[in-house]
Amino acid sequence: MERQLDDDKAQDVIVINLIGKTSLADYMVIATGGSQRHLGAMSMHLREKLKKLGIPSIPTEGEQQGDWVLLDAGDVLIHLFRSEVRSFYNLEKMWGLELPTPQAAAGAGAAL
């Protein structure tokens, strides 16, 4: 999924390990897109990729609004945000992380 998000030019992609923290999922992926159209395209590409991996049905929320799209891939929850919406909700803080700075995100992306 990270590779697909990278191919789609997602920004500030982080993966949060939720194992032992909640029964909702094992991992949460959070990424930022530049516009409503960008989020829609990323969501569509992720659904296609997940179907190819054998997950036939991926419940999705928020595609119509395009500010925050949630894909539920079972053990992985994927949140796609426009930048200002991501900052407002700050899911990273809820799970004990901080929003990545542009410099830190660029360094982390190179390590993947």
Secondary structure as UniProt FT lines:
FT   HELIX           2..7
FT   TURN            8..9
FT   STRAND          11..17
FT   TURN            19..21
FT   STRAND          27..33
FT   HELIX           36..52
FT   TURN            53..54
FT   STRAND          60..61
FT   TURN            63..65
FT   STRAND          68..72
FT   STRAND          76..82
FT   HELIX           83..89
FT   HELIX           91..94
FT   TURN            95..96
FT   HELIX           102..111
//
